[in-house]
Every structure is written in structure tokens, then in C-alpha cells.
Amino acid sequence: MTDMSRLGIDFAGVHFNNPVIPASGTFGYGREFEEFYPLSELGGISVKGTTGKRRNGNLPPRIAETPSGMRNSVGLQNPGIDKFISTELPYLKTKGTVIIANIAGSDENEYREVAAKLDSTDVDMIEVNISCPNVKAGGAAFGVSCEGAAQITKAVRSVTSKPLMMKLSPNVTNISDIARACEAEGADAVSLINTLLGMRIDIKSRRPVLHNNVGGLSGPAVFPVAVRMVWQVANAVKIPVCGMGGISTWEDAVEMMMAGASVVQVGAAIFNDPTVPVKITSGLAQYCEDNDIMLKNIIGAVKPW
Ligand SMILES: Cc1cc2nc3c(=O)[nH]c(=O)nc-3n(C[C@H](O)[C@H](O)[C@H](O)COP(=O)(O)O)c2cc1C
């Protein structure tokens, strides 16, 4: 049996038994995955993006494959914050892993309202999505400027003392500046990257493949972009970084951590293999044993030329 004791990480004031977290929107609220493995084997769970009111999301088709990845335009389908707190959170909190509430809103008030409701729950951390490319109002609109990112960080920070992680968009000119704006307003961590905005067209029907016309690209295709951005952000801020974008193997997770991520999220790869997060964790444990190291010692260990 592999020794998992080398994988523990303290991140933004929260202890994770291991750094591997299913990414928001790719793991629902965890229920469907319990038949594959105990959820306690996960470092944490970032739940589906949750908003003030229930949302049905965008019209289908809203998921499509692409070479080395996928595109989605789900559009934040979720049952709303009250239902999350009354039904999903109590269930998740019995699972023995870190629960991260991923939230979104169409304006500052909605972000504030959702975060304030979570503040009085036992959720472990709040991840604030200011980078969803698939909703018309809000979402990415805040994450693409320093002012917008600062505005939402400040609003959420004012209503909660929970560890606060701002989720950044890669669809920007300078992601380090946005990360610094979040840090300045009191974020405890940043997570990145959300999906890259993409588009494909069916040449027979001349229609875009996704009903939303455009959608977010994720999976191995985006991995080099994500590693680059995590490295840049980790060098720009003092708060810790949660890295994601294209991770599908334990080697990818090691690389992302060497770039500067303290913990990692895994998204699109789960659609290929629901057991991928626990396979990555086992691989990391073996890697630590083989090299006789604690995993936390590789964070930011890249030696740039
Ligand atoms: C189907 C799907 C739904 C997603 N929904 C959300 C969401 O609700 N909130 C969010 O912050 N990110 C969402 N994301 C983005 C992922 O959490 C992650 O940032 C992105 O997919 C990059 O990681 P990956 O390449 O491992 O998939 C979603 C991604 C996918 C593929």
C-alpha cells in the first residue's frame, strides 16, 4: 500500500491531505463518483459553480470534443445557493475531505449575497469564479480587468472570513496584474486557469458546434498555457496558487507544482476517466517515496534558464 503521508499541504490556512482536487463543474457535487472510490481519497472537492438563484444553463449542444481536449458552454447550471447549503453541503461535509464552494454571480450584489450565505456554514473555502466565459452577464466580465477583479474580491471579502480563492481567467493580456489586484483586496489564494474561449464551426450546417456559438476550451490542449500562467502568477504574488488546466497525469501535477502551484485541480480528464484524481494521487505518493521527499518541497522548484 502506497504511503500517502508525504502529500499533505497547508494551503490558505486549510490542511489538505493531498493536493489533488476535482475542478469545479467537472465533478458536480460528488455524488456520482462515490461508486468509484471514497471521496475521502481526494484532497478536496471544488463544487459546481453556484449562484444566487437556480440556473438551467445554456441550450444544447453545450459540450463538444476537440483534439486533446473539450469545449463546453454549460453556462453555470446549478440549483442555487439555498439548495446547495440545505442539501449538497451537509452531504459533502460527511465525506472527510476539504469542501470548496465555487461561486459566481451576474453582478456585485449576487457575489456578495452568495458569499455572505456561505460565511455562516461550515464550508472550508470559497472559490470565486470571475472567469466563466459562458454566461452573458457577469462572470468573465469581472475577471478581465484589474478593476473588476478588485471590485468582486473586495465585495466578497467584506462579507466573509472564510479562506477566499479568486479564480482567474486566461482570456486576458496580463494575468499577473489581475492576480495582484485580487491579492491587494484581501484574497487568500488565486486559482487558475479557467477555460480559454474557443469556437468551432460545422462546415455542413455552417452553424457553430456549440449553441452558445463560443465555449471554453480545456483539457491537455491548454496545459502549456496553464503552466506558463501559473508560473507567472506564482512569481507575481505572495499568496498561494491553485493550478489547473489540462492536468491528466501525476507527471502533469508535478510539473504544475514545480511551476508554483501548491495544490492542483483536475477537470476535463475526469470525463475520460472518473478515477483520474486518485490515480494522480497514487502517482504522486510513489514519486515522493522514490525520491524520498515531501511533496510540498517541489512547489516552485522549477529552475528557469
Ligand atoms: C464542463 C465544464 C464545466 C465547468 N464549470 C465550471 C464552473 O461551474 N465554475 C468554474 O469556476 N469553472 C468551471 N469549469 C472550468 C474548470 O473548473 C477548469 O478551470 C478548466 O476546465 C481547466 O481545467 P481542465 O483543463 O483540467 O479541465 C468547467 C469546465 C468544464 C469542462
The ligand as an SDF file (V2000), in Angstrom:
LIG
                    3D

 31 33  0  0  0  0  0  0  0  0999 V2000
  -17.9580   21.0170  -18.3360 C   0  0  0  0  0  0  0  0  0  0  0  0
  -17.1880   22.0520  -17.5580 C   0  0  0  0  0  0  0  0  0  0  0  0
  -17.8760   22.8600  -16.6400 C   0  0  0  0  0  0  0  0  0  0  0  0
  -17.1730   23.8280  -15.9060 C   0  0  0  0  0  0  0  0  0  0  0  0
  -17.8560   24.5810  -14.9760 N   0  0  0  0  0  0  0  0  0  0  0  0
  -17.1680   25.4530  -14.1900 C   0  0  0  0  0  0  0  0  0  0  0  0
  -17.8220   26.1680  -13.1470 C   0  0  0  0  0  0  0  0  0  0  0  0
  -19.0300   25.9950  -12.8910 O   0  0  0  0  0  0  0  0  0  0  0  0
  -17.0980   27.0490  -12.4030 N   0  0  0  0  0  0  0  0  0  0  0  0
  -15.7550   27.2370  -12.6300 C   0  0  0  0  0  0  0  0  0  0  0  0
  -15.1170   28.0250  -11.9260 O   0  0  0  0  0  0  0  0  0  0  0  0
  -15.0940   26.5520  -13.6030 N   0  0  0  0  0  0  0  0  0  0  0  0
  -15.7740   25.6700  -14.3810 C   0  0  0  0  0  0  0  0  0  0  0  0
  -15.0940   24.9580  -15.3540 N   0  0  0  0  0  0  0  0  0  0  0  0
  -13.6460   25.1770  -15.5500 C   0  0  0  0  0  0  0  0  0  0  0  0
  -12.8090   24.1270  -14.8230 C   0  0  0  0  0  0  0  0  0  0  0  0
  -13.0550   24.1610  -13.4260 O   0  0  0  0  0  0  0  0  0  0  0  0
  -11.3010   24.3370  -15.1030 C   0  0  0  0  0  0  0  0  0  0  0  0
  -10.9220   25.6300  -14.6780 O   0  0  0  0  0  0  0  0  0  0  0  0
  -10.9560   24.2150  -16.5730 C   0  0  0  0  0  0  0  0  0  0  0  0
  -11.7350   23.2180  -17.2080 O   0  0  0  0  0  0  0  0  0  0  0  0
   -9.4660   23.8950  -16.8040 C   0  0  0  0  0  0  0  0  0  0  0  0
   -9.1090   22.6550  -16.2490 O   0  0  0  0  0  0  0  0  0  0  0  0
   -9.0630   21.2840  -17.1190 P   0  0  0  0  0  0  0  0  0  0  0  0
   -8.2350   21.5720  -18.3540 O   0  0  0  0  0  0  0  0  0  0  0  0
   -8.4220   20.2700  -16.2100 O   0  0  0  0  0  0  0  0  0  0  0  0
  -10.4710   20.9450  -17.4840 O   0  0  0  0  0  0  0  0  0  0  0  0
  -15.7850   23.9880  -16.1010 C   0  0  0  0  0  0  0  0  0  0  0  0
  -15.1040   23.1740  -17.0250 C   0  0  0  0  0  0  0  0  0  0  0  0
  -15.7850   22.1990  -17.7410 C   0  0  0  0  0  0  0  0  0  0  0  0
  -15.0130   21.3290  -18.7060 C   0  0  0  0  0  0  0  0  0  0  0  0
  1  2  1  0
  2  3  1  0
  2 30  2  0
  3  4  2  0
  4  5  1  0
  4 28  1  0
  5  6  2  0
  6  7  1  0
  6 13  1  0
  7  8  2  0
  7  9  1  0
  9 10  1  0
 10 11  2  0
 10 12  1  0
 12 13  2  0
 13 14  1  0
 14 15  1  0
 14 28  1  0
 15 16  1  0
 16 17  1  0
 16 18  1  0
 18 19  1  0
 18 20  1  0
 20 21  1  0
 20 22  1  0
 22 23  1  0
 23 24  1  0
 24 25  2  0
 24 26  1  0
 24 27  1  0
 28 29  2  0
 29 30  1  0
 30 31  1  0
M  END
$$$$
